[in-house]
């Protein structure tokens, strides 16, 4: 099969919906074999089933290192390699800082930051052994904006950017690229659970483009950073937010 990712094996976390689902479908269309990883096992199966034989569903809670290791082993057993890792799994419930509990803080960090640690630790040794690989971490434009009522979320997403930069330095000699995307307000089903239409309209009003940004538009940047088109890039953060933040 032809395409920018022909012959590549890609593992995508949080791939049962939203940005992860769009990325899984786009990568498959570009010739990749796709590991659809998500804590929502039924959702992962549905996405993998829609893609077909080029996809493998991996039930995986990124907080659980043993489950992550089992999923990575299953991917390697099925496809023999992992060329691309997209760390996309995340949560973003809103809380004011004064209402924030230690449990809220810990859950956010366990999923959004420690989850990246777990999955990367499971996949990276294989990439080092092969002397190649591409890792794309999904952070958030909120890191650049300091968005209120999301202090625990912003803290984790800043950590993802820091980890991206440090890993890029460390992994460069192994020919492993590590880059990051900071999406803005992406129109997903999960959004309806954590934000109101009025809050979203306010964000759109601050963008250069007065429309909602779609998951596939982030997926296309994931494709760029996962393909040979970005072979001279590492340690970088690419903003995909319709012009909401500029830096």
C-alpha positions in Angstrom: 0.0 0.0 0.0 1.3 3.5 -0.8 1.1 6.5 1.4 3.3 8.6 3.8 3.3 5.8 6.4 3.4 2.8 4.1 4.9 -0.1 6.0 4.9 1.7 9.3 3.3 0.4 12.6 1.8 3.2 14.7 0.5 3.0 18.2 -2.0 5.7 19.2 -3.4 6.1 22.7 -6.8 7.6 23.4 -7.7 6.4 19.9 -11.4 5.4 20.5 -12.6 8.9 19.9 -11.7 12.5 19.0 -8.2 13.3 17.9 -7.0 9.8 18.4 -9.8 8.2 16.4 -9.2 10.7 13.5 -5.5 10.0 13.6 -6.0 6.2 13.5 -8.2 6.5 10.4 -5.8 9.0 8.7 -2.7 6.9 9.4 -4.4 3.7 8.1 -5.4 5.6 4.9 -1.7 6.6 4.5 -0.6 2.9 4.6 0.1 2.3 8.3 -0.8 -0.6 10.4 -2.5 1.0 13.4 -2.7 -0.1 17.1 -5.8 1.5 18.5 -5.2 1.8 22.2 -7.8 3.1 24.7 -9.2 2.5 28.2 -12.6 2.2 26.4 -12.1 -1.3 25.1 -15.4 -1.4 23.2 -14.6 1.9 21.5 -11.1 0.7 20.6 -12.6 -2.4 19.0 -15.1 -0.3 17.1 -12.5 1.9 15.6 -10.2 -1.0 14.8 -13.1 -2.8 13.2 -14.0 0.2 11.0 -10.4 0.3 9.8 -10.1 -3.4 9.1 -7.2 -5.9 9.1 -4.6 -3.2 9.3 -5.7 -2.3 12.8 -5.4 -3.9 16.2 -7.5 -2.9 19.2 -5.5 -2.6 22.5 -7.5 -2.1 25.7 -5.2 0.0 27.8 -5.4 2.3 30.8 -2.3 4.5 30.6 -2.2 4.7 34.4 -1.6 1.0 34.7 2.0 0.2 33.7 1.4 -3.6 33.6 -1.5 -3.1 31.2 0.6 -0.7 29.1 3.4 -3.3 28.9 0.9 -6.0 27.9 -0.5 -3.8 25.1 2.9 -2.9 23.8 3.9 -6.6 23.8 0.7 -7.5 21.9 1.5 -4.9 19.3 5.0 -6.2 18.8 3.7 -9.8 18.7 1.2 -8.9 16.0 3.3 -6.5 13.8 6.9 -7.1 14.9 7.7 -3.4 15.3 6.5 0.0 16.5 7.7 2.9 14.3 5.4 5.7 15.6 3.9 6.4 19.0 1.2 9.1 19.4 0.7 9.9 23.1 -2.8 11.3 22.9 -4.7 9.9 25.8 -5.9 12.6 28.2 -8.7 14.1 30.4 -9.6 17.7 31.1 -12.3 18.2 33.7 -12.6 21.9 34.7 -12.1 23.0 38.3 -11.2 26.3 39.9 -8.0 26.0 41.8 -9.8 26.7 45.1 -12.1 23.8 44.5 -9.3 21.5 43.3 -8.7 18.5 45.5 -5.5 16.5 45.8 -7.4 13.5 44.2 -8.3 15.8 41.2 -4.6 16.8 40.9 -3.3 13.2 41.1 -5.8 11.8 38.6 -4.9 14.5 36.1 -1.2 13.8 36.4 -1.6 10.1 36.4 -3.4 10.2 33.1 -2.0 13.1 31.2 1.6 13.1 32.3 2.5 9.8 34.0 0.5 8.0 31.3 2.9 9.5 28.7 5.8 8.2 30.8 4.3 4.7 31.0 3.6 4.3 27.3 6.9 5.9 26.2 8.9 3.7 28.6 7.1 0.6 27.1 7.8 1.5 23.5 11.1 3.5 23.5 13.5 0.6 24.2 12.3 -1.1 21.0 12.8 2.1 19.0 16.3 2.5 20.5 17.2 -1.1 19.5 16.1 -0.5 16.0 17.7 2.9 15.8 14.7 4.8 14.6 11.3 6.0 15.6 8.9 9.0 15.8 7.1 10.1 19.0 4.3 12.7 18.9 3.0 14.0 22.2 -0.3 15.8 22.5 -0.1 18.8 24.8 -2.5 21.8 24.8 -2.6 25.4 23.8 -3.7 26.1 27.4 0.0 25.9 28.3 0.7 29.0 26.3 -2.5 30.8 27.5 -2.5 29.9 31.2 -6.2 29.1 30.9 -8.1 29.6 34.2 -10.1 26.7 35.9 -7.7 24.2 34.4 -4.5 24.7 36.5 -4.1 20.9 37.1 -4.6 20.3 33.3 -2.2 23.1 32.3 0.4 21.8 34.7 0.3 18.3 33.1 0.4 19.7 29.6 3.4 21.9 30.4 5.1 18.7 31.7 4.4 17.0 28.4 6.2 19.8 26.5 9.2 19.6 28.9 9.4 15.9 28.6 9.3 16.3 24.8 12.2 18.6 24.7 14.4 16.5 27.1 13.6 13.3 25.3 14.4 14.9 22.0 17.9 15.8 23.3 18.4 12.3 24.8 17.1 10.3 21.8 18.6 12.3 18.9 21.7 10.1 18.8 19.4 7.1 18.4 17.6 8.7 15.4 14.4 9.0 17.3 12.3 12.1 16.7 10.2 13.5 19.6 7.8 16.4 18.9 4.7 17.8 20.4 1.4 19.3 19.3 -0.6 21.9 21.2 -4.2 21.7 20.0 -6.7 24.4 20.7 -10.4 23.9 21.2 -11.1 20.9 19.1 -14.7 19.9 18.4 -15.0 16.4 20.0 -17.8 14.5 21.8 -15.8 14.6 25.1 -15.9 18.4 25.0 -19.7 18.4 25.7 -18.9 16.8 29.1 -16.5 19.5 30.3 -17.5 22.8 28.6 -20.5 24.8 27.6 -21.4 26.1 24.1 -20.9 29.6 25.5 -17.4 28.8 26.6 -16.6 27.4 23.2 -18.0 30.4 21.4 -15.8 32.6 23.5 -12.7 30.7 22.4 -13.7 30.8 18.7 -14.2 34.5 19.0 -10.5 34.8 19.9 -9.3 32.7 17.0 -8.1 34.0 13.6 -10.5 31.5 12.0 -14.0 31.9 13.3 -14.9 28.3 13.1 -14.4 25.1 15.1 -11.2 23.2 14.6 -11.9 19.5 13.8 -10.0 16.4 15.1 -8.8 15.5 11.6 -7.0 18.9 11.4 -4.8 17.8 14.4 -4.5 14.3 12.9 -2.9 15.8 9.7 -0.2 17.5 11.8 0.3 14.1 13.6 0.8 12.6 10.2 3.4 15.3 9.2 5.4 14.7 12.4 5.2 10.9 12.0 6.3 10.8 8.4 9.5 11.6 6.5 8.2 15.1 5.9 9.5 16.1 9.3 12.8 14.3 9.3 14.7 17.4 10.3 12.5 18.3 13.2 12.7 17.2 16.9 12.0 18.8 20.2 9.5 21.1 18.6 6.0 22.2 19.6 3.5 22.9 16.8 0.3 24.9 17.6 -2.9 23.8 16.0 -5.6 26.2 17.3 -6.9 28.4 14.4 -4.7 31.2 15.5 -5.8 31.5 19.1 -2.3 31.8 20.5 0.8 32.9 18.7 4.3 32.5 20.1 
